[in-house]
C-alpha cells in the first residue's frame, strides 16, 4: 500500500514537472490545502496519487484531473506509450483508429494519443467528429487497423472520461493483451525527469502534415450505416406503417447515426428530447447519463406525458448512452411509463428475431445466440422454443464478440443471430464486435411497430412472454467502495464469500456455490461467485471492471409477478447484507 510519504513525494514530482496550466493550478491548490491542514485535503491528495490509474480489459476510466489516479494528458500519454510498445512488438506497420464521445477533454486526449503513436512510428486515423463506439469498432475492421482507441467513459457522470482499447478484430482487447500492455505501462514514468523512460510525443501539426495522423473518411461511416441497415427485419410495406418515436442521445453521440438509420426505415422526422440533442460533456439535464436509470429518461417521460395530454402520444421513448453502445426504452403503461430492463429487451429482441426468421422459413437449428452468465434464465426457454443454440459467456461484450470470431474462423459467421448482455447492450449482425445501440435502436423501433399492429406496447409484449415462459425476473444492484481503501475492501468481501459462503440467501438454502475463479467449463477464470438456490433463483456477485463497485445480480423464479417481485426484494436484502 502506498504510504503517506510516497503520496506526498508523487505530488511534489507532479508539481515540479507538469506543464499544463490547468493541471498545475489544481496541483497547487491540493498542495496548499495539504500544507494548511484543510479538512479533507489529505484524503483528496491520497485519492489522486495512491495508485496509477489501472489499465484493465476496459482500458482506463477515471475522474478527470491531476494525479496518477486521474484521467489527464500524462496518464493518457503513458498508457498510449505502453500500447505503442505492444503494437510494435506484435504487428508490422501497425495503425490505430481513434474516436471520442462528448466528454470533456476527449479532443485533447485523442490528439495526445495520436501524437504518442506518431512518435512511435504508428499511423493514427481519427474520426473527424464525435461518433458512437460501434462506429469505432467498425472502423477498426473496415480499415484493417491493428487496434482502436475510444475516448469515452460510457454512462459515468460528467467528471469522468475513459480510454477503451480495441483489438484488430474490433473487440475490446483480451485479458492477455491487456495484461501485457499494463506491464509495459508499469515500466514507464510520467515525466522524463523521473529517470525512467516516459512517453514519446510528436508535434500534432507536423504529424498531420506528414501523414502519420490522418482522418477516417465519410465512406467508412457510410459503410457502417449500410451494415446496420442490412439487419432490418421489415419489408418496405411494413416500414410505411406510422409510428411515433421520441429519442434522446443523452447529450452524447447517437443523434447523427440513429436519426439517419431510423429515417431510412420510415421515420423521416425524429422527435428529440429538448436539451439533450446536442453533445455536452456536462450532461446538464441528467447527472448520470445511464439509460438504465429512470432519472436519465425523466425529461423524455415528461415530454411523452405532455404530448399525450395533447392527444399525440408517442409509441416509444428511446435513449442511447453518451457513446451510443447501449440503449434504454420506456413505454406508456396505463397511467405511468415503464422502463424495459436490459434483460427484458434482450429477451424481446431474441424472440422477435427468431420469430421473424422462422416466419421466413429459415432453419433456426443452425443459428447461434450469445448472452452472458448474468443474463436472464428465460433465454434458455426461448432458445429451446425456437430450436437455436444458446451460448453463455463471462460478463463483457468482448466475450460475445469472441464467439462471433470463432464462428467466422469456422466459415460460419452467418450462424450468428443475436447477442446481448443485461446491461442494455445488444448486437445483431457481425459488422461490429461490441454493443451497438444504432442497430439495436432500429430493431427496437421495428419490433415496436410489429407489436403495435397487434395492439401491444413492448411492455405488454414482455408480459405476454412472462405468461408464456414463466416469471423469471432479474435485478442488478451495485455497492460502491470509494477511496484509497475501496479496492482492498472489495477484495476482502470476495475472499470472505469464498471462504465462508452463506448457507442461505433470501431464506432459501444455497444448493450450489459456483466459483468462476476456479474455471467453469471452457470459460476463462473470472472473479465471480454464483450461489444457486434450492427451488430456483440465484445470486451472482462480481466486482466491476470499470468502477470501484461490486455488482450483485439477482435472479428470481416464481409462478407469478407478485411472487417474483417478493423474491427479488428478499434477494436484494440478502445481497446488501452480504456485501456490507
C-alpha positions in Angstrom: 0.0 0.0 0.0 1.3 3.5 -0.9 2.4 5.4 2.2 1.5 9.0 3.0 5.2 9.9 2.4 5.2 8.3 -1.0 1.9 10.0 -1.9 3.4 13.4 -0.9 6.5 12.7 -3.0 4.3 11.9 -6.0 2.6 15.2 -5.6 5.9 17.0 -5.4 7.1 15.3 -8.6 4.0 16.4 -10.4 4.2 19.9 -9.1 7.8 20.2 -10.5 7.1 18.6 -13.9 3.5 19.3 -15.0 3.5 21.9 -17.8 -0.3 22.0 -18.4 -1.6 25.2 -16.8 -5.0 23.8 -15.7 -3.4 20.8 -14.0 -0.7 23.0 -12.4 -3.3 25.1 -10.8 -5.1 22.1 -9.5 -1.9 20.6 -8.0 -1.0 23.9 -6.4 -4.4 24.0 -4.7 -4.0 20.5 -3.5 -0.6 21.3 -2.1 -1.7 24.5 -0.4 -4.7 22.8 1.2 -2.5 20.0 2.4 0.1 22.4 3.9 -2.7 24.4 5.6 -4.2 21.2 7.1 -7.5 21.9 5.4 -10.4 19.4 6.0 -10.3 16.6 3.5 -7.0 17.7 1.9 -5.1 14.6 2.9 -7.8 12.3 1.5 -8.1 14.3 -1.7 -4.3 14.1 -2.3 -4.3 10.4 -1.4 -7.2 9.6 -3.8 -5.3 11.4 -6.7 -2.0 9.7 -6.1 -2.4 6.5 -4.1 -2.2 4.4 -7.3 -1.6 4.5 -11.0 -4.9 4.6 -12.8 -5.5 0.9 -13.5 -5.3 -0.3 -17.1 -7.6 -3.3 -17.5 -9.5 -5.0 -20.2 -11.7 -1.9 -20.5 -8.6 0.3 -20.7 -8.6 3.3 -18.4 -11.6 5.0 -16.8 -11.4 7.7 -14.1 -12.1 11.2 -12.9 -10.6 13.9 -15.0 -7.9 15.8 -13.1 -4.3 15.9 -11.8 -2.6 12.9 -10.4 -1.6 9.3 -11.2 -5.1 8.1 -10.4 -6.8 10.5 -12.7 -7.6 10.9 -16.4 -5.2 13.6 -17.8 -2.8 14.2 -20.6 0.0 12.5 -18.8 -1.8 9.3 -17.8 -3.2 9.1 -21.4 0.3 9.6 -22.9 1.8 7.0 -20.6 -1.0 4.4 -21.5 -0.6 5.1 -25.2 3.2 4.6 -25.0 2.5 1.2 -23.4 0.1 0.4 -26.2 2.5 1.6 -28.8 5.2 -0.7 -27.4 2.8 -3.6 -27.5 1.7 -2.9 -31.1 5.3 -2.5 -32.4 6.2 -5.8 -30.7 3.3 -7.7 -32.3 2.5 -6.0 -35.7 4.3 -4.9 -38.8 3.4 -1.3 -39.7 0.6 -1.0 -37.1 -2.2 1.5 -37.4 -4.8 2.7 -34.9 -8.4 4.1 -35.4 -9.4 6.7 -32.8 -12.8 8.0 -31.8 -14.3 10.1 -29.0 -17.6 10.9 -27.5 -18.9 14.2 -25.9 -16.9 14.0 -22.7 -14.6 16.8 -21.5 -11.0 16.5 -22.7 -12.0 14.0 -25.4 -10.5 16.0 -28.2 -7.3 16.7 -26.3 -6.8 13.1 -25.2 -7.4 11.9 -28.7 -4.7 14.2 -30.1 -2.3 13.3 -27.4 -2.8 9.6 -28.1 -2.3 10.2 -31.8 0.9 12.2 -31.2 2.4 9.5 -29.0 1.6 6.8 -31.6 3.1 9.1 -34.3 6.3 9.4 -32.3 6.5 5.6 -32.2 6.0 5.2 -36.0 2.4 4.2 -35.8 -0.2 5.8 -38.0 -3.4 7.1 -36.5 -6.8 7.5 -38.2 -9.2 9.8 -36.3 -12.9 10.3 -36.9 -13.4 14.0 -37.8 -16.3 14.4 -35.3 -17.9 12.6 -32.4 -19.0 9.1 -33.3 -20.5 6.2 -31.5 -18.5 3.3 -30.1 -19.9 0.8 -32.6 -18.6 3.1 -35.4 -15.1 2.8 -33.9 -15.4 -1.0 -33.7 -16.5 -1.0 -37.3 -13.7 1.3 -38.4 -11.0 -0.9 -36.9 -12.2 -3.8 -39.1 -13.1 -1.8 -42.1 -9.7 0.0 -42.3 -7.7 -3.1 -41.3 -6.2 -1.4 -38.2 -4.2 -3.2 -35.6 -6.1 -1.5 -32.8 -8.6 1.1 -31.9 -8.9 3.7 -29.1 -12.1 5.3 -28.0 -12.1 8.2 -25.5 -15.3 7.5 -23.5 -16.5 6.8 -20.0 -19.7 5.3 -21.3 -22.5 6.2 -18.8 -20.4 7.6 -16.0 -21.1 11.1 -14.6 -19.6 14.2 -16.2 -16.5 14.2 -14.0 -15.2 11.0 -15.8 -13.5 10.2 -19.0 -12.0 6.9 -20.3 -9.8 5.2 -22.8 -11.1 2.0 -24.3 -8.7 -0.1 -26.4 -9.9 -2.5 -29.2 -8.0 -5.3 -30.9 -7.8 -5.8 -34.7 -11.0 -7.9 -34.6 -13.0 -4.9 -33.4 -13.5 -6.4 -29.9 -12.2 -4.8 -26.7 -8.8 -6.2 -26.1 -8.4 -9.6 -24.5 -7.2 -10.1 -20.9 -3.8 -11.4 -22.1 -3.3 -8.3 -24.3 -4.4 -6.0 -21.5 -2.0 -7.7 -19.1 0.9 -7.3 -21.5 0.0 -3.6 -22.2 -0.3 -3.0 -18.5 3.1 -4.5 -17.8 4.6 -2.2 -20.5 2.9 0.8 -19.0 4.1 0.0 -15.5 7.8 0.3 -16.7 7.2 3.9 -17.7 7.4 7.1 -15.8 5.1 10.2 -16.4 7.9 12.7 -17.0 11.5 12.5 -18.4 12.8 14.0 -15.2 11.8 10.9 -13.2 14.7 9.0 -14.8 12.6 6.2 -16.2 11.6 6.0 -19.8 8.4 8.0 -20.5 6.1 8.7 -23.4 7.5 9.9 -26.7 5.3 12.6 -28.2 5.5 14.3 -31.6 4.1 17.7 -32.7 0.5 17.4 -33.8 0.6 19.7 -36.8 3.8 18.1 -38.1 2.4 14.6 -37.7 -0.7 15.6 -39.6 1.4 17.2 -42.4 3.5 14.1 -43.0 0.6 11.7 -42.8 1.2 9.9 -39.6 -2.1 11.3 -38.4 -5.0 11.3 -40.8 -8.7 11.2 -40.9 -11.4 8.5 -41.2 -13.4 9.2 -44.3 -17.2 9.6 -44.7 -17.1 6.4 -46.7 -16.3 4.4 -43.7 -19.2 5.8 -41.7 -21.5 5.2 -44.7 -20.4 1.5 -44.9 -21.2 1.3 -41.1 -24.7 2.6 -41.7 -25.3 0.3 -44.6 -24.2 -2.7 -42.5 -26.6 -1.7 -39.8 -29.5 -1.5 -42.3 -28.7 -5.0 -43.6 -30.1 -6.2 -40.3 -33.5 -4.7 -41.0 -36.4 -7.1 -40.4 -39.1 -5.2 -42.2 -40.4 -5.2 -45.8 -40.9 -1.7 -47.4 -44.6 -2.1 -46.9 -44.1 -2.7 -43.1 -41.8 0.3 -42.9 -44.5 2.5 -44.3 -46.6 1.9 -41.2 -46.6 5.1 -39.0 -45.0 5.0 -35.5 -44.2 7.9 -33.2 -40.8 7.7 -31.5 -39.2 10.1 -29.1 -35.5 9.9 -28.9 -32.7 11.2 -26.7 -29.0 10.7 -27.2 -28.5 12.0 -23.6 -26.1 14.8 -24.8 -23.9 12.2 -26.5 -23.0 10.8 -29.9 -26.1 8.9 -31.1 -28.2 11.6 -32.9 -26.5 11.5 -36.3 -26.4 7.8 -36.8 -29.7 6.9 -35.1 -31.7 9.6 -36.8 -30.2 8.6 -40.2 -31.0 4.9 -39.7 -34.5 5.5 -38.5 -35.1 7.9 -41.4 -34.3 5.0 -43.7 -36.8 2.7 -42.1 -39.8 5.1 -42.4 -39.3 7.7 -39.7 -38.4 10.8 -41.8 -38.7 13.2 -38.8 -37.5 12.1 -35.4 -38.7 13.9 -32.3 -35.8 14.5 -29.9 -35.9 15.4 -26.2 -35.1 19.2 -25.9 -31.9 20.0 -24.2 -30.5 16.5 -24.7 -30.0 16.6 -28.5 -26.6 18.3 -28.6 -23.3 16.8 -27.3 -22.5 18.3 -23.9 -20.0 16.8 -21.5 -21.7 18.5 -18.6 -24.8 16.4 -19.1 -26.9 19.3 -17.7 -30.3 17.6 -17.8 -29.2 14.2 -16.3 -26.5 13.9 -13.7 -26.0 10.2 -14.5 -26.5 9.7 -18.3 -27.3 6.0 -18.0 -30.3 4.7 -19.9 -30.8 2.0 -17.2 -31.9 4.8 -14.8 -35.3 6.3 -14.8 -33.8 9.7 -13.9 -31.9 9.8 -17.1 -35.1 9.3 -19.1 -37.3 11.6 -17.0 -37.1 14.6 -19.3 -38.2 12.3 -22.1 -41.0 10.8 -20.0 -42.2 14.3 -19.2 -42.4 15.2 -22.8 -44.3 12.0 -23.5 -46.8 12.9 -20.8 -47.3 16.4 -22.2 -47.8 15.2 -25.8 -50.2 12.5 -24.6 -52.3 15.2 -23.0 -52.4 17.0 -26.4 -53.8 13.8 -27.9 -50.5 12.9 -29.7 -49.0 10.1 -27.7 -45.6 8.6 -28.5 -45.4 4.8 -29.1 -41.8 4.6 -27.7 -39.2 6.6 -25.8 -35.7 5.6 -27.0 -32.5 6.6 -25.1 -28.9 5.9 -26.1 -26.0 6.5 -23.7 -23.2 9.0 -24.5 -21.1 6.7 -26.6 -24.2 5.1 -28.2 -23.3 1.5 -27.5 -26.3 0.9 -25.1 -29.9 1.8 -25.4 -32.9 2.0 -23.0 -36.6 2.2 -23.6 -39.7 3.4 -21.8 -43.3 2.8 -22.9 -46.7 4.1 -21.8 -48.1 1.6 -19.3 -51.5 2.7 -18.0 -51.1 6.0 -16.2 -47.4 5.6 -16.0 -44.3 5.0 -18.2 -42.5 1.8 -17.6 -38.8 1.1 -18.4 -38.0 -2.1 -20.2 -35.0 -3.7 -18.4 -31.9 -4.8 -20.2 -32.8 -8.5 -19.7 -36.3 -7.9 -20.9 -35.2 -6.1 -24.1 -32.7 -8.9 -24.7 -35.4 -11.5 -24.4 -37.8 -9.4 -26.6 -35.3 -8.9 -29.3 -34.2 -12.6 -29.3 -37.8 -13.7 -29.6 -38.6 -11.2 -32.3 -35.6 -12.0 -34.4 -36.1 -15.7 -34.1 -39.8 -15.3 -34.9 -39.1 -13.2 -38.0 -36.6 -15.7 -39.2 -39.0 -18.6 -38.6 -41.7 -16.8 -40.5 -39.4 -16.5 -43.5 -38.9 -20.3 -43.3 -35.3 -20.2 -42.2 -33.7 -23.2 -40.4 -33.2 -21.9 -36.9 -31.5 -25.1 -35.7 -28.2 -23.8 -37.2 -28.4 -20.4 -35.6 -26.5 -19.2 -32.6 -27.4 -16.6 -30.0 -25.0 -15.5 -27.3 -25.5 -14.0 -23.9 -23.7 -13.9 -20.5 -23.8 -15.9 -17.3 -25.6 -12.9 -15.6 -28.4 -12.6 -18.2 -32.0 -13.9 -17.8 -32.6 -17.6 -17.4 -35.5 -17.1 -19.8 -33.0 -17.1 -22.7 -32.8 -20.9 -22.4 -36.5 -21.3 -22.7 -36.7 -19.0 -25.8 -33.8 -20.9 -27.4 -35.5 -24.3 -26.7 -38.8 -23.0 -28.1 -37.3 -22.0 -31.4 -34.6 -24.6 -31.5 -31.5 -22.4 -31.9 -28.2 -22.8 -30.0 -27.6 -20.5 -27.0 -24.1 -19.8 -25.7 -23.2 -18.1 -22.5 -20.1 -16.2 -21.8 -18.5 -14.2 -19.0 -19.7 -10.7 -18.4 -18.2 -8.3 -21.0 -19.3 -7.9 -24.6 -15.8 -8.8 -25.8 -16.6 -12.4 -25.0 -19.7 -12.2 -27.2 -17.6 -10.7 -29.9 -15.1 -13.6 -29.4 -17.9 -16.1 -30.1 -18.6 -14.3 -33.4 -14.9 -14.5 -34.2 -15.0 -18.3 -33.6 -17.9 -18.7 -36.0 -16.2 -16.5 -38.5 -13.0 -18.6 -38.3 -15.0 -21.7 -39.0 -16.6 -20.0 -42.0 -19.9 -19.9 -40.2 -20.3 -16.2 -39.4 -23.8 -16.3 -40.9 -24.9 -18.6 -38.0 -24.8 -15.6 -35.5 -28.3 -14.3 -34.9 -28.0 -12.1 -31.9 -26.0 -11.3 -28.8 -26.9 -9.3 -25.7 -25.8 -8.6 -22.1 -28.1 -7.5 -19.3 -26.5 -4.0 -19.0 -28.5 -2.8 -22.1 -26.1 -3.9 -24.8 -27.3 -5.6 -27.9 -25.9 -6.7 -31.3 -27.4 -8.2 -34.4 -25.0 -8.7 -37.3 -21.3 -9.2 -37.4 -20.3 -5.7 -38.7 -19.0 -4.8 -35.2 -17.8 -6.8 -32.3 -19.2 -4.6 -29.5 -22.6 -3.4 -28.3 -24.3 -1.4 -31.0 -27.1 1.0 -30.0 -27.6 2.1 -33.6 -28.6 -1.3 -34.9 -30.5 -2.0 -31.6 -32.4 1.2 -31.9 -33.5 0.3 -35.5 -34.6 -3.2 -34.4 -36.4 -2.0 -31.3 -38.4 0.5 -33.4 -39.3 -2.2 -35.9 -40.3 -4.6 -33.1 -42.4 -1.9 -31.5 -44.1 -1.3 -34.9 -44.7 -5.1 -35.1 -46.4 -5.3 -31.7 -48.3 -2.0 -32.3 -50.2 -3.8 -35.1 -51.2 -6.4 -32.5 -52.4 -3.7 -30.1 -49.5 -4.1 -27.7 -46.6 -2.0 -26.4 -43.3 -3.6 -25.8 -44.1 -3.7 -22.0 -47.3 -5.6 -22.8 -45.4 -7.9 -25.2 -42.9 -8.7 -22.5 -45.7 -9.6 -20.1 -47.1 -12.0 -22.7 -43.6 -13.7 -22.8 -43.7 -13.9 -19.0 -47.1 -15.6 -19.2 -45.7 -18.0 -21.8 -42.4 -18.9 -20.3 -42.9 -18.2 -16.6 -41.9 -15.2 -14.3 -38.1 -15.4 -14.4 -37.1 -11.9 -13.4 -33.9 -10.1 -12.7 -32.5 -7.1 -10.8 -28.9 -5.8 -10.6 -27.6 -3.7 -7.7 -24.2 -2.0 -7.2 -22.5 -1.2 -4.0 -19.7 1.4 -4.1 -16.4 1.2 -2.3 -14.7 4.6 -3.0 -11.4 5.9 -1.8 -8.0 4.6 -1.3 -9.1 1.6 0.7 -12.0 0.7 -1.6 -10.1 -1.9 -3.6 -9.0 -3.7 -0.5 -12.5 -3.8 0.9 -13.8 -5.3 -2.4 -11.0 -7.9 -2.3 -11.8 -8.8 1.3 -15.5 -9.2 0.6 -14.9 -11.5 -2.4 -12.4 -13.6 -0.3 -14.9 -13.8 2.5 -17.7 -15.1 0.2 -15.4 -17.8 -1.0 -14.0 -18.8 2.5 -17.4 -18.7 4.2 -20.2 -18.9 1.7 -23.7 -18.3 3.1 -25.8 -21.4 3.9 -29.0 -19.4 3.0 -29.8 -16.5 0.7 -33.2 -14.8 0.8 -34.5 -17.6 3.1 -33.6 -20.3 0.6 -30.9 -22.9 1.0 -27.8 -22.5 -1.1 -27.8 -25.6 -3.2 -24.6 -25.0 -5.0 -21.7 -22.5 -5.0 -20.0 -21.9 -8.3 -16.6 -20.2 -8.2 -15.7 -19.0 -11.7 -12.2 -18.2 -10.4 -11.6 -21.9 -10.5 -12.8 -22.2 -14.1 -16.2 -23.3 -15.2 -16.5 -25.3 -18.5 -14.4 -23.7 -21.2 -15.0 -20.2 -19.8 -11.9 -18.2 -18.7 -11.3 -17.9 -15.0 -13.0 -14.8 -13.5 -13.6 -13.2 -10.2 -17.2 -14.2 -10.0 -19.1 -16.3 -7.4 -22.6 -17.7 -8.0 -25.0 -19.0 -5.4 -27.6 -21.3 -6.8 -30.7 -21.6 -4.6 -33.0 -24.5 -3.8 -36.2 -24.2 -5.7 -34.8 -21.9 -8.4 -33.3 -18.5 -8.3 -29.7 -17.4 -7.8 -27.3 -14.7 -6.7 -24.2 -13.8 -8.7 -21.5 -11.5 -7.3 -18.7 -9.8 -9.2 -16.5 -6.7 -8.8 -17.0 -4.2 -11.6 -14.2 -4.0 -14.1 -14.6 -0.2 -14.6 -15.7 1.3 -11.3 -15.0 0.8 -7.6 -18.2 -1.2 -7.2 -19.3 -4.8 -6.5 -22.3 -5.8 -8.6 -24.9 -8.3 -7.4 -27.1 -10.0 -10.0 -30.4 -11.3 -8.6 -32.5 -14.0 -10.3 -36.0 -14.8 -9.2 -38.3 -17.6 -10.4 -41.9 -17.7 -9.3 -45.3 -18.7 -10.7 -46.5 -15.1 -11.0 -45.2 -11.5 -10.9 -46.1 -11.0 -7.2 -44.0 -13.9 -6.2 -41.1 -12.9 -8.4 -41.1 -9.4 -7.1 -41.2 -10.6 -3.5 -38.2 -12.9 -4.2 -36.2 -10.1 -5.8 -36.8 -7.9 -2.7 -35.6 -10.7 -0.5 -32.6 -11.4 -2.7 -31.7 -7.7 -2.6 -31.8 -7.5 1.2 -29.6 -10.6 1.5 -27.1 -9.3 -1.1 -26.8 -5.9 0.7 -26.2 -7.7 4.0 -23.5 -10.0 2.4 -21.7 -7.1 0.7 -21.9 -4.6 3.5 
